[in-house]
């Protein structure tokens, strides 16, 4: 994608067992380090944190947990790239109208990677309204 000048979205996230074992940051850190190639810029790469255990389950991490992971990812990007602060960080994993405003208010969450809720126009419009 990078060589073709496309904007890529790299999705990272831990399993429930990894989170329960206290390894969420370790796992996500390894995923970011191994999935984000040298030479990319904030203009052509987006990172999305989507915990595996939250995909399609209706379960969402707390705002504090999301903020911790997003801040960790931001620090990693800032350590590696001169424009690390400019990379867009999305949250994905059971984003819906009822929780979108809370999720978008979390530090370092720049947007949402919407899954199932994007299939219903009413739900998707509710998420968009929360984002504004």
C-alpha positions in Angstrom: 0.0 0.0 0.0 2.8 2.4 0.9 4.6 1.9 -2.4 1.4 2.4 -4.3 0.7 5.6 -2.4 -2.4 4.3 -0.8 -3.5 5.0 2.7 -3.3 1.9 4.8 -5.1 1.1 8.0 -3.1 -1.2 10.3 -5.4 -2.8 12.9 -3.9 -4.0 16.2 -5.5 -5.5 19.3 -5.2 -8.1 22.0 -7.3 -11.2 22.8 -9.3 -11.4 26.0 -6.7 -13.9 27.5 -3.9 -11.5 26.7 -5.7 -8.6 28.3 -6.6 -10.7 31.4 -2.9 -11.7 31.7 -1.9 -8.0 31.7 -0.2 -8.2 28.4 -2.3 -5.9 26.3 0.4 -3.2 25.9 3.1 -5.7 25.2 1.0 -7.4 22.5 -0.2 -4.2 20.9 3.4 -2.7 21.0 4.8 -5.7 19.2 2.0 -5.5 16.6 2.7 -1.8 16.0 6.4 -2.3 15.8 6.2 -5.2 13.3 3.3 -3.9 11.2 4.2 -0.2 10.7 7.0 0.0 8.2 9.8 2.5 8.2 9.3 5.3 5.8 5.5 5.7 6.2 4.1 9.1 7.2 0.9 10.2 8.9 -0.4 11.1 5.5 -0.4 7.5 4.3 -1.0 5.3 7.4 -3.8 5.1 10.0 -3.5 2.9 13.1 -6.7 1.3 14.5 -6.9 -0.3 17.9 -9.5 -3.0 17.9 -9.4 -5.5 20.7 -10.1 -8.9 19.3 -12.4 -9.7 22.2 -14.6 -6.6 21.4 -15.2 -7.3 17.7 -18.9 -7.9 17.2 -19.5 -8.9 20.8 -21.2 -5.7 22.1 -18.4 -5.5 24.7 -16.2 -2.4 24.8 -13.1 -1.6 26.9 -13.5 1.2 29.4 -12.6 4.7 28.2 -9.6 4.5 30.5 -8.4 1.2 28.9 -8.8 2.6 25.4 -7.0 5.8 26.4 -4.1 3.8 27.9 -3.6 1.8 24.7 -4.0 4.8 22.4 -1.5 6.9 24.4 0.9 3.9 24.3 0.5 3.7 20.5 1.0 7.4 20.1 4.3 7.3 22.1 5.5 4.5 20.0 4.8 6.4 16.8 6.4 9.6 18.2 9.5 7.6 19.1 9.8 6.3 15.5 8.5 9.0 13.3 9.1 12.8 13.1 5.3 13.2 12.4 4.3 10.6 15.0 1.9 13.0 16.7 0.0 13.5 13.4 -0.8 9.8 12.8 -4.6 9.2 13.0 -5.5 6.7 15.7 -8.9 5.1 15.4 -10.8 2.9 17.9 -12.8 -0.1 16.6 -14.7 -2.7 18.5 -18.4 -2.5 19.1 -18.7 1.2 18.3 -22.4 2.1 18.3 -24.5 5.3 18.7 -24.8 4.7 22.5 -21.1 4.8 23.1 -19.7 6.8 20.2 -19.6 10.2 22.0 -17.7 8.7 25.0 -15.2 6.9 22.8 -14.5 10.0 20.7 -13.8 12.0 23.9 -11.0 9.7 24.8 -7.5 11.3 24.5 -5.7 10.2 21.3 -8.8 8.7 19.7 -9.1 10.5 16.4 -12.0 8.6 15.0 -13.8 5.2 14.8 -13.4 2.1 12.7 -17.1 1.2 12.5 -18.1 -2.4 11.8 -21.6 -3.8 12.2 -23.1 -0.4 13.0 -22.2 0.8 9.6 -24.6 -1.6 8.0 -27.7 0.2 9.5 -28.0 3.8 8.2 -29.7 4.9 11.4 -26.9 3.5 13.6 -24.2 4.9 11.4 -25.8 8.4 11.4 -26.1 8.2 15.2 -22.3 7.6 15.3 -21.6 10.5 12.9 -23.8 12.8 15.1 -21.8 11.8 18.2 -18.5 12.5 16.4 -19.5 16.1 15.5 
